[in-house]
Every structure is written in C-alpha cells, then in structure tokens.
C-alpha cells in the first residue's frame, strides 16, 4: 500500500463514478501523450511480459510471485505456448522501495513488454506512472496499493486490501461483541480501520479499537496487551492485518493472552495462510479457530488442482512456490487472464494496445471458479469513488478447523455495497 491520504467527498452515484472513470481513461490514453502500445512482433516472436516482487528485504518478501510466473511460462511453453507463441517472462526485484519499483517499471518499458502480469509491489504510484506513459497494462497485481484500483491501465483480479478489510468486518460483526484491529503504523495502515468499520457497521457493530504496530517490529507485546485489554471479554475478537509481521504479532499475543480473558483471533489472506498455520503447529497451534477473510477458495479446494499440477511439473522442489501463498495464487490467476486475452485476439497482433482493447472491450475471463467471472468494462466497475477500477468485490469467509482452512460460509460474499458506503 502506498500511504496516500485521501479527501473524502459525498458518495456519487454509480453513473457518476463510471462517467468520471471513462473521462479519466480517455484523457490518459488519448490526450496525455501515452504511447499507443508496444508490439508483440510477428507470430514467430515471443510474447514478452514482466512480473516483479520484493525479495531479500528486511520487510515484505514475495519470491513466490516471480517464481510462479516463470513456472507458468515453462508449463505453457511445454504445451505449445499461448495461441502458438512462446511466452517470455522477465522478472525484477523492486526491493520493497519506490526507487526499485520505478526501476522495474522502466525496465519493463525498455524491454518492450506487452504487459506487467501478476506482480506485487507496495509502491503503486512509482511503478504505474512509467507504465501509463508507455501504455503498458498492469494485469492482476496483488491489490495492495490504492493506485491499482484507480489507474485506467490497471486490470485487478481481486478486491485488494479494501475488499479484505471490509469483508473481515462483515465476518466479525456476526461473531464478536468487541473487536480490536492491529495494523501497520503507516499512512497506508491509516486506511484500514475505516474499511474494517464499514463492514462492522453492516452488522450494527461498534467501531473497532485501532492499535498501531511498527511495520518492522520484532516484539509486539505492547500491541498484544492493548488488543487484549480492549477485546478481552466474552465474544471478543482480535484481528491483525500486518502482512509478514502478523505472525510476529500473534507470537507476542500467544505469550501474553493467559493474563487476559479469552478472545477469538482473526486475520486476512496474505497475512495468514495455510503454510503459516502448518509451520506453527497446525491444529495445536495459535491459529486454530481463527476467522480469516480471503479473496479465493481455501488452498485445499479442488479448483486449485490445475495450478498445483503446474507447480508439481515445473517447480518441484522450489520452496519459493507455495500453492497456499496468496501472491502465488494471484499470479496464477493473472496469467490465466493473460492467456485468455491473447487467445481472444485469434492470431492477431499481440501488443500492449491490443491487450488493452480486448480487456476494455468487454472480454469475459473465467478462472475456473477461483473468482467470479472477470470483466473490465466501465459498466462492471463498482460505485466506490475511491476504487474506480475495482470490479471483483467478492470475498470468502474461512475458519481454521483441525489445522486446515475450511469455508465458514459457502461461496463468495459480495462487499460492493460495504465498499461504496465506506467512501
């Protein structure tokens, strides 16, 4: 997330939101000097894309994102490529800083990629500005920056942090009398209580207790004590959305909780996943019984079987590629989108321009039930003025039971109205 503060205005109608988005897109693509689009060359040339993520940093690391992209390329090329053309995936380390993110975007421009696909970066404005200038679409980013839901060249596949936090509020409103949120002490983190509260309000719930934690903290005992003091009562809940530091918090929580009344714990996809539950003891670990809000079905769901097959075939032994990791899952879905967009061109030129035209023209993309059907027409945008590119407002409610993520509610829960009301 980028930490950009917003000015809140009265919520417009959906018609007004779509009109504004259309005007912004037209202005950017037609009137602001955007390059028409890099080409994919002849049918003998590879389709070149890029995927980036932070690696080997002291904070967030997502090595599985580029590793999954490369595994996907090996798999699809072993089966004849995409519509008969080789897929070439370039990767880049954004080092979890704005300069690194901008450098990756400039490399994408220099390499004439036709799209950036399935990437992860917390520095949306730094990488989107160069992509917008070059007319390169950003397909299926992780969804952790607000800019991914405002740039007309961004084609998100999930509802990002906004949908997760709004959905987590909805999930907890029906189960918890008191809720404490532990979140990063950053400008980006400042947005999370508002989103969680929008979901809690749907259940006529009192506002969350907002507890800030240092982004790189190694001992979060003070925050655990604050959370337990607020939520420590019957039907109290503590939810943490700290990304890679969520386990640090719950480790401090585990060592502190016996001094307070019992509470239930909660989190969101990307902060807690199946691999973390497995590493911390499974059914006997601290996450047993936790409520978790996700974008997708649990990692054990059979709808992930094709992705797992690809990982077995092309990334066997590569411990970076964890099928339970939300970054790996999002990258898989993003490349699923890319494949269908290229195939929709029916042998025509593959360029950044042709990809954008197909996506903007109403192409429907199925993901085998991992998401609702995706489509990026203006009519498909939700009426949330802060997130004008958000099309998929579905989330899943899950719970850790016997050490495994299982559905707490069948199917997707649509938080569109919750997000609209948060504006």
C-alpha positions as CSV (number, residue, x, y, z in Angstrom):
1,X,0.0,0.0,0.0
2,X,1.2,3.5,-0.7
3,X,0.2,5.6,2.2
4,X,-1.6,8.2,0.2
5,X,-4.1,10.2,2.2
6,X,-7.5,10.9,0.6
7,X,-10.0,13.7,0.8
8,X,-13.5,12.2,1.4
9,X,-16.4,13.7,-0.6
10,X,-20.1,12.8,-0.7
11,X,-20.5,9.4,-2.4
12,X,-21.6,9.8,-6.0
13,X,-24.0,7.7,-7.9
14,X,-22.7,4.7,-9.9
15,X,-23.4,6.6,-13.1
16,X,-21.3,9.5,-12.0
17,X,-18.5,7.2,-10.9
18,X,-18.5,5.4,-14.3
19,X,-18.6,8.7,-16.2
20,X,-15.6,10.0,-14.2
21,X,-13.7,6.8,-14.8
22,X,-14.4,7.0,-18.5
23,X,-13.3,10.6,-18.7
24,X,-10.1,9.8,-16.8
25,X,-9.3,6.8,-19.1
26,X,-10.0,8.8,-22.2
27,X,-7.8,11.7,-21.0
28,X,-4.9,9.4,-20.1
29,X,-4.9,7.2,-23.2
30,X,-5.9,9.6,-25.8
31,X,-4.9,13.0,-24.6
32,X,-1.9,12.7,-22.3
33,X,0.8,11.5,-24.7
34,X,0.5,7.8,-24.0
35,X,2.5,5.7,-26.4
36,X,-0.1,3.6,-28.5
37,X,1.4,0.4,-27.2
38,X,4.5,-1.8,-27.7
39,X,4.1,-4.6,-30.2
40,X,4.5,-8.3,-29.8
41,X,6.2,-8.5,-33.3
42,X,5.5,-11.4,-35.7
43,X,4.0,-14.7,-34.7
44,X,7.5,-16.1,-34.5
45,X,8.5,-13.6,-31.8
46,X,7.8,-14.4,-28.2
47,X,5.1,-12.6,-26.1
48,X,7.3,-10.8,-23.6
49,X,5.8,-9.8,-20.2
50,X,7.3,-8.9,-16.8
51,X,6.5,-9.9,-13.2
52,X,8.1,-8.2,-10.2
53,X,8.1,-8.5,-6.4
54,X,10.3,-7.7,-3.4
55,X,12.9,-10.3,-2.5
56,X,15.6,-10.5,0.2
57,X,14.4,-7.4,2.1
58,X,14.1,-6.8,5.8
59,X,10.3,-6.4,5.5
60,X,7.9,-7.9,3.0
61,X,9.2,-10.6,0.6
62,X,7.3,-12.3,-2.2
63,X,9.8,-14.5,-4.0
64,X,7.0,-16.9,-5.0
65,X,5.4,-14.3,-7.3
66,X,8.1,-14.2,-10.0
67,X,8.9,-17.9,-9.4
68,X,5.3,-18.8,-10.1
69,X,5.3,-16.6,-13.3
70,X,8.4,-18.4,-14.6
71,X,6.9,-21.8,-13.8
72,X,3.8,-20.9,-15.7
73,X,5.9,-19.8,-18.7
74,X,7.7,-23.2,-18.7
75,X,4.4,-25.0,-18.4
76,X,2.6,-23.1,-21.2
77,X,5.6,-23.3,-23.5
78,X,5.9,-27.0,-22.9
79,X,2.3,-27.2,-24.3
80,X,2.8,-25.1,-27.4
81,X,2.8,-21.6,-25.9
82,X,-0.1,-19.2,-25.9
83,X,-2.0,-19.4,-29.1
84,X,1.1,-21.0,-30.6
85,X,3.5,-18.3,-29.4
86,X,6.3,-18.6,-26.8
87,X,5.7,-16.8,-23.5
88,X,8.8,-15.0,-22.2
89,X,8.6,-13.8,-18.6
90,X,11.1,-11.2,-17.3
91,X,11.4,-10.7,-13.6
92,X,12.5,-7.9,-11.4
93,X,13.2,-7.3,-7.7
94,X,11.6,-4.0,-6.6
95,X,13.5,-4.2,-3.2
96,X,10.3,-3.0,-1.4
97,X,11.1,0.6,-2.1
98,X,9.7,3.3,-4.5
99,X,13.0,3.7,-6.4
100,X,13.2,-0.1,-7.0
101,X,9.6,-0.2,-8.1
102,X,10.2,2.7,-10.6
103,X,13.3,0.9,-11.9
104,X,11.4,-2.3,-12.5
105,X,8.7,-0.3,-14.5
106,X,11.4,1.5,-16.5
107,X,13.0,-1.9,-17.3
108,X,9.6,-3.1,-18.5
109,X,9.3,-0.2,-20.8
110,X,12.9,-0.6,-22.1
111,X,12.3,-4.3,-22.8
112,X,9.1,-3.5,-24.7
113,X,6.9,-5.8,-22.7
114,X,3.3,-6.0,-23.7
115,X,2.1,-6.2,-20.1
116,X,3.1,-6.5,-16.5
117,X,1.4,-9.5,-15.1
118,X,0.8,-10.9,-11.6
119,X,3.2,-8.5,-9.8
120,X,3.5,-7.4,-6.2
121,X,4.6,-4.0,-5.0
122,X,3.7,-1.6,-2.3
123,X,4.7,1.4,-4.4
124,X,1.9,1.8,-6.9
125,X,2.4,5.4,-7.9
126,X,6.1,4.8,-8.5
127,X,5.6,1.9,-11.0
128,X,2.3,2.9,-12.5
129,X,3.4,6.3,-13.8
130,X,6.0,4.9,-16.2
131,X,3.6,2.1,-17.3
132,X,0.9,4.6,-18.0
133,X,3.2,6.8,-20.1
134,X,4.2,3.8,-22.2
135,X,0.6,2.4,-22.4
136,X,1.6,-0.9,-20.8
137,X,-1.3,-2.7,-19.0
138,X,-0.9,-3.9,-15.4
139,X,-2.8,-7.2,-15.2
140,X,-3.7,-8.8,-11.9
141,X,-1.4,-7.1,-9.5
142,X,-1.7,-8.3,-5.9
143,X,-4.0,-5.4,-5.0
144,X,-2.1,-3.9,-2.1
145,X,-2.0,-0.3,-3.4
146,X,-4.8,2.1,-3.9
147,X,-3.4,3.1,-7.2
148,X,-4.1,-0.3,-8.6
149,X,-7.7,0.5,-8.2
150,X,-7.6,3.9,-9.9
151,X,-5.2,3.7,-12.8
152,X,-7.1,3.1,-16.1
153,X,-4.3,0.8,-17.2
154,X,-4.7,-1.5,-14.2
155,X,-6.8,-4.6,-14.5
156,X,-7.2,-6.1,-11.0
157,X,-8.4,-9.6,-10.5
158,X,-9.4,-9.3,-6.8
159,X,-10.7,-6.6,-4.5
160,X,-7.3,-6.0,-2.8
161,X,-6.9,-4.8,0.8
162,X,-10.2,-2.8,0.6
163,X,-12.3,-5.9,0.0
164,X,-10.4,-8.0,2.6
165,X,-10.8,-5.4,5.4
166,X,-14.4,-4.6,4.5
167,X,-15.2,-8.4,4.3
168,X,-13.3,-9.1,7.6
169,X,-15.6,-6.5,9.3
170,X,-18.6,-8.3,7.9
171,X,-17.3,-11.6,9.0
172,X,-16.6,-10.5,12.6
173,X,-19.7,-8.4,13.0
174,X,-21.8,-11.5,13.4
175,X,-19.4,-13.2,15.8
176,X,-17.8,-10.7,18.0
177,X,-19.1,-8.2,20.6
178,X,-15.8,-6.2,20.7
179,X,-13.1,-6.0,18.0
180,X,-9.5,-4.8,18.2
181,X,-7.6,-4.2,15.0
182,X,-3.7,-4.3,14.9
183,X,-2.4,-2.8,11.8
184,X,0.8,-1.1,10.5
185,X,1.7,2.4,11.8
186,X,1.9,3.8,8.3
187,X,-0.2,6.2,6.2
188,X,-1.4,3.2,4.3
189,X,-2.3,1.5,7.5
190,X,-4.4,4.5,8.5
191,X,-7.0,3.5,5.9
192,X,-7.6,0.0,7.3
193,X,-9.8,0.9,10.4
194,X,-12.2,2.8,8.1
195,X,-12.6,-0.2,5.9
196,X,-13.0,-2.6,8.7
197,X,-15.5,-0.3,10.4
198,X,-17.5,-0.2,7.2
199,X,-18.0,-4.0,7.4
200,X,-18.7,-3.8,11.1
201,X,-21.4,-1.2,10.6
202,X,-23.2,-3.6,8.3
203,X,-23.8,-5.7,11.4
204,X,-24.7,-2.6,13.5
205,X,-21.4,-3.1,15.4
206,X,-19.5,-0.6,17.5
207,X,-16.2,0.8,15.9
208,X,-13.0,-1.2,16.1
209,X,-10.2,-0.3,18.5
210,X,-7.4,0.9,16.4
211,X,-3.9,-0.4,17.5
212,X,-0.8,0.6,15.6
213,X,2.3,-1.5,15.2
214,X,5.7,-0.7,13.7
215,X,6.0,-2.1,10.2
216,X,9.3,-3.7,11.0
217,X,8.7,-4.6,14.7
218,X,10.2,-7.8,16.1
219,X,8.4,-7.7,19.5
220,X,4.8,-6.6,19.5
221,X,3.9,-7.4,23.1
222,X,2.7,-3.9,23.9
223,X,0.3,-4.1,21.0
224,X,-0.9,-7.6,22.1
225,X,-1.6,-6.2,25.6
226,X,-3.6,-3.3,24.2
227,X,-5.6,-5.6,21.9
228,X,-6.4,-8.0,24.8
229,X,-7.4,-5.2,27.2
230,X,-9.9,-3.9,24.7
231,X,-11.3,-7.2,23.3
232,X,-10.7,-9.4,26.4
233,X,-14.3,-10.4,27.2
234,X,-16.8,-13.0,26.1
235,X,-17.2,-12.9,22.3
236,X,-14.2,-10.5,22.0
237,X,-12.1,-10.7,18.8
238,X,-8.6,-9.5,17.8
239,X,-7.8,-9.2,14.1
240,X,-4.4,-8.4,12.7
241,X,-3.5,-7.2,9.2
242,X,0.2,-6.8,9.3
243,X,1.3,-8.8,6.3
244,X,4.5,-10.7,7.0
245,X,4.5,-9.3,10.6
246,X,1.2,-10.9,11.5
247,X,2.9,-14.0,12.9
248,X,5.2,-11.8,14.9
249,X,2.2,-10.2,16.5
250,X,0.4,-13.5,17.2
251,X,3.6,-14.9,18.7
252,X,3.6,-12.0,21.2
253,X,-0.1,-12.5,21.6
254,X,0.3,-16.1,22.5
255,X,2.8,-15.3,25.2
256,X,0.5,-12.6,26.7
257,X,-3.0,-14.0,26.3
258,X,-3.1,-16.1,29.5
259,X,-3.2,-12.9,31.6
260,X,-6.5,-11.8,30.0
261,X,-10.0,-13.2,29.3
262,X,-10.0,-15.5,26.2
263,X,-10.7,-14.0,22.8
264,X,-11.0,-15.3,19.2
265,X,-8.4,-14.2,16.7
266,X,-8.8,-13.2,13.1
267,X,-6.8,-12.0,10.0
268,X,-7.0,-11.7,6.2
269,X,-5.5,-13.6,3.3
270,X,-1.8,-12.6,2.8
271,X,-1.3,-12.0,6.5
272,X,-2.2,-15.6,7.4
273,X,-2.3,-18.6,5.1
274,X,-2.2,-22.4,5.3
275,X,1.6,-22.6,5.2
276,X,1.8,-20.4,8.2
277,X,-0.7,-22.5,10.1
278,X,1.3,-25.6,9.2
279,X,4.6,-24.1,10.4
280,X,3.1,-23.0,13.7
281,X,1.6,-26.3,14.8
282,X,-1.5,-26.8,12.8
283,X,-4.4,-27.9,14.9
284,X,-2.4,-27.4,18.1
285,X,-1.1,-24.0,17.1
286,X,-2.2,-20.5,17.8
287,X,-4.4,-20.1,14.6
288,X,-6.8,-23.0,15.4
289,X,-10.3,-21.5,15.3
290,X,-9.1,-18.2,13.7
291,X,-11.5,-16.4,11.3
292,X,-9.9,-15.4,8.0
293,X,-11.2,-13.4,5.1
294,X,-9.8,-14.2,1.7
295,X,-10.2,-13.4,-2.0
296,X,-10.3,-17.0,-3.1
297,X,-11.4,-20.5,-2.0
298,X,-9.1,-22.3,0.5
299,X,-5.8,-23.7,-0.9
300,X,-7.2,-27.2,-0.4
301,X,-10.1,-26.5,-2.7
302,X,-10.1,-28.7,-5.9
303,X,-10.4,-25.6,-8.1
304,X,-6.7,-25.1,-7.5
305,X,-5.8,-28.5,-8.9
306,X,-4.5,-27.2,-12.2
307,X,-2.2,-24.7,-10.5
308,X,-0.9,-27.5,-8.2
309,X,-0.3,-29.7,-11.3
310,X,1.8,-26.9,-12.9
311,X,3.8,-26.4,-9.7
312,X,4.5,-30.2,-9.5
313,X,5.6,-30.3,-13.1
314,X,7.5,-27.1,-13.4
315,X,8.5,-26.0,-9.8
316,X,9.0,-29.3,-8.0
317,X,11.5,-28.7,-5.2
318,X,11.3,-24.9,-5.5
319,X,10.2,-23.9,-2.0
320,X,9.5,-20.4,-3.2
321,X,6.4,-21.6,-4.9
322,X,3.9,-22.3,-2.2
323,X,0.4,-23.1,-3.6
324,X,-1.1,-21.7,-0.3
325,X,0.5,-18.3,-0.7
326,X,-1.9,-15.5,-1.8
327,X,0.8,-14.0,-4.1
328,X,1.4,-17.3,-5.9
329,X,-2.4,-17.7,-6.2
330,X,-2.9,-14.2,-7.6
331,X,-0.1,-14.7,-10.1
332,X,-1.7,-17.9,-11.3
333,X,-5.0,-16.1,-11.9
334,X,-3.3,-13.1,-13.6
335,X,-1.6,-15.4,-16.1
336,X,-4.9,-17.2,-16.6
337,X,-6.2,-13.8,-17.6
338,X,-3.3,-13.1,-19.9
339,X,-3.7,-16.4,-21.7
340,X,-7.4,-15.9,-22.4
341,X,-6.8,-12.3,-23.6
342,X,-4.1,-13.4,-26.1
343,X,-6.3,-16.3,-27.3
344,X,-9.2,-13.9,-27.8
345,X,-7.0,-12.0,-30.4
346,X,-7.4,-15.1,-32.6
347,X,-3.9,-14.9,-34.1
348,X,-3.8,-11.2,-34.4
349,X,-1.0,-8.9,-33.3
350,X,-0.2,-9.1,-29.6
351,X,0.7,-5.7,-28.2
352,X,0.0,-3.6,-25.2
353,X,-2.6,-1.8,-27.2
354,X,-4.3,-4.9,-28.5
355,X,-4.4,-6.3,-25.0
356,X,-5.9,-3.1,-23.6
357,X,-8.5,-3.0,-26.3
358,X,-9.6,-6.6,-25.6
359,X,-9.8,-6.0,-21.9
360,X,-11.6,-2.7,-22.3
361,X,-13.9,-4.2,-24.9
362,X,-15.8,-6.5,-22.6
363,X,-13.8,-9.7,-22.7
364,X,-15.2,-12.1,-20.1
365,X,-12.5,-14.2,-18.3
366,X,-13.3,-17.3,-16.4
367,X,-11.0,-18.6,-13.7
368,X,-12.5,-22.0,-13.1
369,X,-14.4,-20.7,-10.1
370,X,-11.4,-19.2,-8.3
371,X,-13.0,-15.8,-8.7
372,X,-16.3,-14.6,-10.1
373,X,-16.2,-14.1,-13.9
374,X,-13.9,-11.1,-14.6
375,X,-14.7,-8.3,-17.0
376,X,-13.3,-4.7,-17.0
377,X,-16.0,-2.7,-18.9
378,X,-17.0,0.6,-17.3
379,X,-20.3,-1.0,-16.5
380,X,-18.6,-3.6,-14.4
381,X,-16.9,-1.1,-12.1
382,X,-18.4,-0.8,-8.6
383,X,-19.6,2.6,-7.5
384,X,-16.8,3.3,-5.0
385,X,-15.3,6.6,-5.9
386,X,-12.0,5.7,-4.2
387,X,-11.6,2.5,-6.1
388,X,-12.8,3.2,-9.6
389,X,-11.1,0.2,-11.2
390,X,-12.4,-2.4,-8.7
391,X,-14.5,-5.0,-10.5
392,X,-14.3,-8.0,-8.2
393,X,-15.8,-7.3,-4.8
394,X,-16.2,-10.9,-3.8
395,X,-14.5,-12.4,-0.7
396,X,-14.6,-15.7,1.1
397,X,-15.2,-16.3,4.8
398,X,-12.9,-19.1,6.1
399,X,-12.0,-20.6,9.5
400,X,-9.1,-22.7,10.7
401,X,-10.5,-26.0,11.8
402,X,-8.4,-29.0,12.7
403,X,-5.4,-27.1,11.4
404,X,-6.9,-26.5,7.9
405,X,-8.6,-23.6,6.2
406,X,-12.2,-24.5,5.5
407,X,-15.1,-22.4,4.3
408,X,-17.1,-20.7,7.1
409,X,-19.7,-19.8,4.6
410,X,-20.4,-21.2,1.1
411,X,-19.4,-19.3,-2.0
412,X,-18.4,-15.6,-2.3
413,X,-19.7,-12.8,-0.2
414,X,-20.1,-9.6,-2.2
415,X,-18.9,-6.5,-0.3
416,X,-19.7,-4.0,-3.1
417,X,-22.2,-2.0,-1.0
418,X,-19.9,-2.1,2.0
419,X,-17.1,-0.5,0.0
420,X,-19.5,2.0,-1.6
421,X,-20.6,3.1,1.9
422,X,-17.0,3.4,3.1
423,X,-16.3,6.3,0.7
